[in-house]
Amino acid sequence: MRRTMGAVEIAFFTVAAAGPLLVVAGFAPLSFMIGGVGTVGAQMVAGIVLLVFAVGLTRMALRIRNSGAFYAYIGQGIGRPIGGGAAFLALAAYALITVGQIGAVGAFAVGPIQDFTGLEVPWLVCSLMALLLVAALGHRQISLSAKVLGLALLTEAGILLVLAVPVLAQGGAEGLDLSGFEPNSIFPGTGAGAMFAIVFGAFIGFESTAIYSEEAKDPARTLPRAVYLAVGFLAIFYTFMAWVLVVAFGKSNIQEAATADPVGLVFTAIEQYVGHPAAVVAETLLITSAFASVLAFHNTATRYIFTLGREGLLPKPLAQVHPVHRSPFVASRTLAIFALLVILVLATLNADPYLEVFLLLVAPGVLAVIALQALCSVAIVVFFNRNKDSHELTRWSTLVAPAVSFVALTAAVWLIATNFEYFSGRTGLMNWVLLSIVPIAFVIGLARTLLMRKQHPEQYKELTQTKVY
């Protein structure tokens, strides 16, 4: 595939995947409900942990340039069978998140369309239109998608910064309070685990920077810049906007306001401090934020399908590259068809687009990605311990940083699994079914890799070896 992507373009993909407006308007209120002002500092802590993880990730990405990212890193670090399990887990995670986000686009689009036109358009129609556009962009050259994502990202970040200016200028409800950065607020005891589970989930998507290593211009400089741009921006932006919301409603009122109206918390603040027209614009931009996230995750899942097809773990035709656009068009088309079938089935079952399409599909995907990050941290330590001839590397980047990130990310996995109801909105059997997706996907990949080792040993030896530097 063509090496056309610069650091900013890759960063656009990863930041858009996280969906800043979607996170601030959707995730932050849930965190405020549980942890109150501590959400501000929790965002900062999560950002620091992921920046530490990025230290080892960037070193690995420079030495193993493979669109399979986690698959290749874990496979070369821990072993090909574990890498195969990681590959199928990553594919399942990103595919589920993609389909779930398509449901979110439909859910968010219904209201504004009715307000502007008076028409009651079913969510399914809105979701299918979004899917059609995603499929068209996925078929074309990657730089076109990057331009679309860049525009969406700038507009959604812009409307949130428009809120920040009057809030800070007026001093908010109770002044420019900084208590959200105090340790006793960040770690309040009861509810801290659930709060951190939600906060870590808000960063999902940044790790996809490594997936574009085969399409990056001058990867040695582009990839590290893209990773640090993405994680740094998200950490600063999320922390800053959480603090702005605390200032807007006041330290003593933020938790109560979030509990009373979690969906409308951000839009209420925008209407109060900026005006009704800005609130309407923000609600509309929430649609584009969700769409940008769909497009970014679609491209991520597509590259896993492409890589597994190229490696032989999935059918070889999935690795075809378009002769003109140089895009993995068969993989993109396959994912679009899968998403179409899932959305149609769920719509036939009268599923709610937000509660039963978005939440139920995204929740296990979030858990899977953070588990992969923890596993990748182990792989980084093992890989560089085995390859000690690597130049210009320090123990900080190859041992300390990945070890610290492993401990922190493992804790995040535990917090998410034990507080899963805050993600899924469900309890009991449904949660166990959703949680089971993670080990089942991993075992399927593990079994497929072991089968290849038995039936095609020569092909098995080539796994994860594509473009090793």
C-alpha positions as CSV (number, residue, x, y, z in Angstrom):
1,M,0.0,0.0,0.0
2,R,1.1,3.6,-0.6
3,R,3.2,5.4,2.0
4,T,1.2,8.6,1.9
5,M,0.3,9.3,5.5
6,G,2.1,11.9,7.6
7,A,2.1,12.2,11.4
8,V,-0.8,14.6,11.5
9,E,-3.0,12.4,9.3
10,I,-2.3,9.4,11.4
11,A,-3.0,11.4,14.5
12,F,-6.3,12.5,13.1
13,F,-7.3,8.9,12.6
14,T,-6.5,7.9,16.1
15,V,-8.0,11.0,17.8
16,A,-11.1,10.8,15.7
17,A,-11.5,7.2,16.7
18,A,-11.6,8.2,20.3
19,G,-14.3,10.8,19.4
20,P,-13.6,13.8,21.6
21,L,-17.1,15.2,21.6
22,L,-18.6,11.8,22.0
23,V,-16.4,11.1,25.0
24,V,-16.9,14.5,26.7
25,A,-20.7,14.4,26.1
26,G,-21.1,10.7,26.7
27,F,-18.4,9.2,28.9
28,A,-17.5,12.2,31.1
29,P,-21.0,12.6,32.6
30,L,-21.0,8.9,33.6
31,S,-17.7,9.4,35.3
32,F,-18.9,12.5,37.1
33,M,-21.9,10.5,38.4
34,I,-19.6,8.1,40.1
35,G,-16.5,10.0,41.0
36,G,-17.6,13.7,41.0
37,V,-14.8,16.2,40.6
38,G,-12.2,13.4,40.7
39,T,-13.0,12.7,37.1
40,V,-10.7,15.6,36.2
41,G,-7.6,14.1,37.8
42,A,-8.6,10.6,36.7
43,Q,-8.4,11.7,33.1
44,M,-4.9,13.0,33.7
45,V,-3.8,9.8,35.4
46,A,-5.1,7.6,32.6
47,G,-3.4,9.9,30.0
48,I,-0.1,9.5,31.8
49,V,-0.4,5.7,31.9
50,L,-1.1,5.5,28.2
51,L,1.8,7.9,27.5
52,V,4.0,5.5,29.4
53,F,2.6,2.6,27.3
54,A,3.3,4.6,24.2
55,V,7.0,4.7,25.0
56,G,7.4,0.9,24.3
57,L,4.7,0.9,21.6
58,T,6.6,3.3,19.4
59,R,9.9,1.4,19.8
60,M,8.1,-1.8,18.8
61,A,6.4,-0.1,15.9
62,L,9.7,1.1,14.4
63,R,11.1,-2.4,14.4
64,I,8.1,-4.4,13.3
65,R,6.2,-2.5,10.6
66,N,3.1,-4.6,10.1
67,S,-0.5,-3.5,9.7
68,G,-1.4,-6.2,12.2
69,A,0.2,-4.1,15.0
70,F,-0.8,-6.0,18.2
71,Y,-0.8,-9.3,16.4
72,A,2.7,-8.8,15.1
73,Y,4.1,-7.4,18.3
74,I,2.6,-10.0,20.6
75,G,3.4,-12.8,18.1
76,Q,7.1,-11.9,17.9
77,G,7.4,-11.1,21.6
78,I,5.4,-13.9,23.3
79,G,4.9,-16.4,20.4
80,R,3.0,-17.0,17.2
81,P,0.0,-18.8,18.8
82,I,-0.5,-16.1,21.3
83,G,-0.1,-13.6,18.5
84,G,-2.8,-15.4,16.5
85,G,-5.2,-15.2,19.5
86,A,-4.4,-11.5,19.9
87,A,-5.1,-11.0,16.2
88,F,-8.6,-12.5,16.3
89,L,-9.3,-10.7,19.6
90,A,-8.3,-7.4,18.0
91,L,-10.4,-8.0,14.9
92,A,-13.4,-8.9,17.0
93,A,-13.0,-5.8,19.2
94,Y,-12.6,-3.3,16.4
95,A,-15.4,-4.9,14.3
96,L,-17.8,-4.8,17.2
97,I,-16.9,-1.2,18.1
98,T,-17.4,-0.2,14.4
99,V,-20.9,-1.7,14.3
100,G,-21.8,-0.3,17.7
101,Q,-20.8,3.2,16.6
102,I,-22.9,2.9,13.5
103,G,-25.9,2.4,15.8
104,A,-24.8,5.5,17.8
105,V,-24.8,7.6,14.6
106,G,-28.4,6.6,13.9
107,A,-29.4,7.2,17.5
108,F,-27.8,10.7,17.6
109,A,-29.1,11.7,14.1
110,V,-32.9,11.1,14.7
111,G,-33.4,14.1,17.0
112,P,-31.6,16.8,15.0
113,I,-33.2,15.6,11.7
114,Q,-36.6,15.9,13.2
115,D,-35.9,19.3,14.7
116,F,-34.6,20.7,11.4
117,T,-37.0,19.0,8.9
118,G,-40.0,17.9,11.0
119,L,-39.5,14.3,9.6
120,E,-39.4,11.3,11.8
121,V,-36.6,9.3,10.1
122,P,-36.0,5.8,11.6
123,W,-32.6,5.4,13.1
124,L,-31.9,2.4,10.8
125,V,-32.1,4.7,7.8
126,C,-29.5,7.1,9.3
127,S,-27.2,4.3,10.3
128,L,-27.4,2.7,6.8
129,M,-26.5,6.0,5.2
130,A,-23.5,6.4,7.5
131,L,-22.4,2.8,6.7
132,L,-22.7,3.5,2.9
133,L,-20.5,6.6,3.2
134,V,-18.0,4.7,5.4
135,A,-17.8,1.9,2.9
136,A,-17.2,4.4,0.0
137,L,-14.4,6.1,1.9
138,G,-12.9,2.8,3.0
139,H,-12.7,1.8,-0.7
140,R,-10.7,4.9,-1.6
141,Q,-7.2,6.0,-0.8
142,I,-6.5,6.4,3.0
143,S,-5.6,10.1,2.7
144,L,-9.2,10.9,1.7
145,S,-10.5,9.4,4.9
146,A,-7.9,11.4,6.8
147,K,-9.1,14.7,5.4
148,V,-12.7,13.9,6.4
149,L,-11.6,12.9,9.9
150,G,-9.5,16.0,10.2
151,L,-12.5,18.3,9.4
152,A,-14.8,16.4,11.8
153,L,-12.2,16.6,14.6
154,L,-11.5,20.3,14.2
155,T,-15.2,21.2,14.3
156,E,-16.1,19.0,17.4
157,A,-13.0,20.2,19.3
158,G,-13.9,23.8,18.3
159,I,-17.4,23.8,19.7
160,L,-16.1,22.5,23.1
161,L,-13.4,25.2,23.2
162,V,-16.2,27.7,22.4
163,L,-17.8,26.5,25.7
164,A,-14.5,26.8,27.6
165,V,-13.9,30.5,26.9
166,P,-17.1,32.0,28.5
167,V,-17.0,29.5,31.4
168,L,-13.4,30.4,32.4
169,A,-13.9,34.1,31.6
170,Q,-17.0,34.3,33.9
171,G,-15.4,32.1,36.6
172,G,-18.2,29.5,36.4
173,A,-20.6,28.7,39.2
174,E,-18.1,28.6,42.1
175,G,-14.9,29.9,40.7
176,L,-11.9,28.2,39.1
177,D,-11.8,25.2,41.4
178,L,-8.7,22.9,41.2
179,S,-9.8,20.3,43.8
180,G,-10.3,17.7,41.0
181,F,-6.5,17.4,40.8
182,E,-6.1,16.5,44.5
183,P,-5.3,12.8,45.3
184,N,-8.2,12.5,47.7
185,S,-10.6,13.5,44.9
186,I,-8.9,11.2,42.3
187,F,-8.9,8.2,44.6
188,P,-12.1,8.8,46.7
189,G,-12.5,5.2,47.8
190,T,-16.0,3.9,46.9
191,G,-16.6,4.3,43.2
192,A,-13.0,5.0,42.2
193,G,-12.7,1.7,40.4
194,A,-15.8,2.3,38.3
195,M,-14.7,5.9,37.5
196,F,-11.3,4.8,36.3
197,A,-12.9,2.0,34.2
198,I,-14.9,4.6,32.3
199,V,-12.0,7.0,32.0
200,F,-9.6,4.4,30.5
201,G,-12.4,3.4,28.1
202,A,-12.5,7.0,26.8
203,F,-9.0,6.6,25.3
204,I,-9.7,3.7,23.1
205,G,-8.5,4.2,19.6
206,F,-5.1,5.9,20.0
207,E,-3.2,2.6,19.7
208,S,-4.3,2.3,16.1
209,T,-1.4,4.6,15.1
210,A,0.8,1.5,14.8
211,I,-1.6,-0.1,12.3
212,Y,-0.7,2.5,9.6
213,S,3.0,1.7,9.8
214,E,3.0,0.3,6.2
215,E,1.3,3.4,4.9
216,A,3.3,6.1,6.7
217,K,5.8,8.4,5.2
218,D,9.2,8.0,6.8
219,P,7.9,5.7,9.6
220,A,10.9,6.2,11.8
221,R,9.8,9.8,12.5
222,T,6.1,9.7,11.5
223,L,4.9,7.0,13.9
224,P,6.4,8.3,17.2
225,R,5.2,11.8,16.4
226,A,1.7,10.5,15.6
227,V,1.5,8.4,18.8
228,Y,2.6,11.2,21.1
229,L,0.4,13.8,19.3
230,A,-2.6,11.6,19.6
231,V,-2.2,10.5,23.3
232,G,-0.9,13.9,24.4
233,F,-3.8,15.7,22.7
234,L,-6.4,13.4,24.2
235,A,-4.9,13.5,27.7
236,I,-4.8,17.3,27.7
237,F,-8.1,17.8,26.0
238,Y,-10.1,15.4,28.1
239,T,-8.6,16.7,31.4
240,F,-9.1,20.3,30.4
241,M,-12.8,19.8,29.3
242,A,-13.6,17.8,32.4
243,W,-12.2,20.7,34.5
244,V,-14.3,23.2,32.4
245,L,-17.4,21.2,33.2
246,V,-16.6,21.2,36.9
247,V,-16.1,25.0,36.8
248,A,-19.3,25.5,34.7
249,F,-21.6,23.7,37.2
250,G,-19.5,24.1,40.4
251,K,-17.7,21.6,42.5
252,S,-20.7,21.0,44.8
253,N,-23.1,20.6,41.9
254,I,-21.4,18.7,39.2
255,Q,-22.2,15.2,40.5
256,E,-25.8,16.0,41.0
257,A,-26.1,17.7,37.6
258,A,-24.6,14.7,35.9
259,T,-26.9,12.3,37.7
260,A,-30.0,14.3,36.9
261,D,-29.2,14.6,33.1
262,P,-26.1,12.7,32.0
263,V,-27.1,12.8,28.3
264,G,-27.7,16.6,28.3
265,L,-25.0,17.7,30.7
266,V,-22.6,19.2,28.1
267,F,-25.4,20.7,26.0
268,T,-27.0,22.3,29.0
269,A,-23.6,24.0,29.8
270,I,-23.3,25.2,26.2
271,E,-26.8,26.6,26.2
272,Q,-26.2,28.4,29.5
273,Y,-22.9,29.9,28.7
274,V,-22.9,30.2,24.9
275,G,-26.5,30.2,23.8
276,H,-29.2,27.9,22.2
277,P,-27.8,28.1,18.7
278,A,-24.4,26.8,19.9
279,A,-26.2,23.9,21.7
280,V,-28.0,23.0,18.5
281,V,-24.7,23.0,16.6
282,A,-23.1,20.8,19.3
283,E,-25.9,18.3,19.1
284,T,-25.4,18.1,15.3
285,L,-21.7,17.8,15.7
286,L,-22.2,14.8,18.0
287,I,-23.4,13.0,14.9
288,T,-20.2,13.8,13.0
289,S,-18.2,12.8,16.0
290,A,-19.8,9.4,16.1
291,F,-19.4,9.1,12.3
292,A,-15.7,10.0,12.5
293,S,-15.3,7.3,15.1
294,V,-17.0,4.8,12.9
295,L,-14.7,5.6,9.9
296,A,-11.6,5.4,12.0
297,F,-12.5,2.1,13.6
298,H,-13.6,0.7,10.2
299,N,-10.2,1.5,8.8
300,T,-8.5,-0.2,11.8
301,A,-10.6,-3.4,11.6
302,T,-10.1,-3.4,7.8
303,R,-6.3,-3.5,8.2
304,Y,-6.6,-6.4,10.6
305,I,-8.7,-8.3,8.1
306,F,-6.2,-7.5,5.4
307,T,-3.2,-8.6,7.5
308,L,-4.8,-11.9,8.6
309,G,-5.7,-12.6,4.9
310,R,-2.1,-11.9,3.9
311,E,-0.7,-14.1,6.6
312,G,-3.1,-17.0,5.7
313,L,-5.0,-17.0,9.0
314,L,-8.1,-15.8,7.0
315,P,-8.8,-16.4,3.3
316,K,-6.1,-15.0,1.0
317,P,-8.6,-12.9,-1.2
318,L,-9.1,-10.6,1.8
319,A,-5.6,-9.3,1.3
320,Q,-6.3,-7.9,-2.2
321,V,-5.2,-4.3,-2.7
322,H,-7.1,-2.0,-5.1
323,P,-5.1,-1.5,-8.3
324,V,-5.8,2.3,-8.4
325,H,-6.5,3.4,-4.8
326,R,-4.0,1.0,-3.3
327,S,-6.5,0.4,-0.5
328,P,-7.4,-3.0,1.1
329,F,-10.8,-2.8,-0.6
330,V,-11.9,-6.4,-0.2
331,A,-11.3,-6.3,3.5
332,S,-13.2,-3.0,3.7
333,R,-16.1,-4.4,1.7
334,T,-16.2,-7.6,3.8
335,L,-16.4,-5.6,7.0
336,A,-19.1,-3.3,5.6
337,I,-21.2,-6.4,4.6
338,F,-20.8,-7.8,8.1
339,A,-21.9,-4.5,9.7
340,L,-24.9,-4.3,7.4
341,L,-26.1,-7.8,8.4
342,V,-25.6,-7.2,12.1
343,I,-27.4,-3.8,11.9
344,L,-30.3,-5.3,9.9
345,V,-30.7,-8.2,12.3
346,L,-30.7,-6.0,15.4
347,A,-33.2,-3.6,13.7
348,T,-35.5,-6.5,13.0
349,L,-35.4,-7.4,16.7
350,N,-36.4,-3.8,17.5
351,A,-33.1,-3.1,19.3
352,D,-32.6,0.3,20.7
353,P,-29.8,2.0,18.7
354,Y,-28.0,3.4,21.7
355,L,-28.8,1.0,24.6
356,E,-28.8,-2.3,22.6
357,V,-26.6,-1.6,19.6
358,F,-24.0,0.9,20.8
359,L,-23.5,0.0,24.4
360,L,-23.8,-3.8,24.1
361,L,-21.3,-4.0,21.2
362,V,-18.8,-1.4,22.3
363,A,-18.5,-2.6,25.9
364,P,-16.7,-5.9,25.2
365,G,-14.6,-4.2,22.5
366,V,-13.3,-1.6,25.0
367,L,-12.3,-4.4,27.4
368,A,-10.6,-6.4,24.7
369,V,-8.5,-3.5,23.5
370,I,-7.2,-2.6,26.9
371,A,-6.4,-6.3,27.5
372,L,-4.4,-6.3,24.3
373,Q,-2.5,-3.2,25.5
374,A,-1.6,-5.0,28.7
375,L,-0.5,-8.1,26.7
376,C,1.5,-6.0,24.3
377,S,3.4,-4.5,27.2
378,V,4.6,-8.0,28.2
379,A,5.5,-8.7,24.5
380,I,7.6,-5.5,24.4
381,V,9.7,-6.5,27.4
382,V,10.2,-10.0,26.1
383,F,11.1,-8.9,22.6
384,F,13.7,-6.4,23.6
385,N,15.2,-8.7,26.2
386,R,15.7,-11.2,23.4
387,N,17.0,-8.6,20.9
388,K,19.6,-6.9,23.0
389,D,21.6,-5.7,20.0
390,S,19.0,-2.9,19.3
391,H,20.7,0.5,19.2
392,E,19.7,3.7,20.8
393,L,17.4,2.1,23.3
394,T,17.3,2.5,27.1
395,R,16.1,0.3,29.9
396,W,13.4,2.9,30.4
397,S,11.9,2.4,27.0
398,T,12.3,-1.4,26.8
399,L,11.8,-2.5,30.4
400,V,10.6,0.0,32.9
401,A,8.0,1.9,30.9
402,P,6.3,-1.3,29.5
403,A,6.4,-3.0,32.9
404,V,4.8,0.0,34.6
405,S,2.1,0.2,31.8
406,F,1.5,-3.6,32.1
407,V,0.7,-3.2,35.8
408,A,-1.5,-0.2,35.3
409,L,-3.3,-1.6,32.3
410,T,-3.9,-4.9,34.0
411,A,-5.5,-3.0,36.8
412,A,-7.6,-1.2,34.3
413,V,-8.8,-4.5,32.8
414,W,-9.8,-5.7,36.2
415,L,-11.6,-2.5,37.0
416,I,-13.6,-2.7,33.7
417,A,-14.4,-6.4,34.1
418,T,-15.6,-5.9,37.7
419,N,-17.5,-2.7,36.9
420,F,-18.8,-3.9,33.5
421,E,-22.4,-2.9,34.2
422,Y,-21.4,0.8,33.9
423,F,-20.3,0.1,30.3
424,S,-23.0,-2.3,29.1
425,G,-25.9,-1.0,31.1
426,R,-26.8,-4.6,31.9
427,T,-26.4,-7.0,34.8
428,G,-26.5,-10.7,35.3
429,L,-26.4,-13.2,32.4
430,M,-26.1,-10.6,29.7
431,N,-22.9,-9.3,31.1
432,W,-21.4,-12.8,31.3
433,V,-22.3,-13.3,27.7
434,L,-20.7,-10.1,26.7
435,L,-17.6,-10.7,28.8
436,S,-17.2,-14.2,27.3
437,I,-16.6,-12.7,23.8
438,V,-13.1,-11.7,24.9
439,P,-11.8,-15.2,25.8
440,I,-13.8,-16.9,23.0
441,A,-12.3,-14.7,20.3
442,F,-8.8,-15.2,21.7
443,V,-9.2,-19.0,21.8
444,I,-10.5,-19.1,18.2
445,G,-7.4,-17.3,17.0
446,L,-5.1,-19.5,19.1
447,A,-6.7,-22.6,17.7
448,R,-6.5,-21.4,14.1
449,T,-2.8,-20.6,14.6
450,L,-2.0,-24.0,16.1
451,L,-3.9,-25.7,13.3
452,M,-1.7,-23.9,10.8
453,R,1.4,-25.0,12.7
454,K,0.3,-28.6,12.4
455,Q,-1.0,-28.5,8.7
456,H,1.3,-25.9,7.2
457,P,4.5,-25.6,9.2
458,E,6.4,-23.6,6.6
459,Q,3.6,-21.0,6.4
460,Y,3.4,-20.9,10.2
461,K,7.0,-19.9,10.3
462,E,6.3,-16.8,8.2
463,L,3.6,-15.5,10.6
464,T,4.3,-12.0,12.0
465,Q,7.4,-11.8,9.8
466,T,6.0,-9.3,7.2
467,K,8.3,-6.3,7.0
468,V,10.5,-6.8,10.0
469,Y,13.2,-4.1,10.5
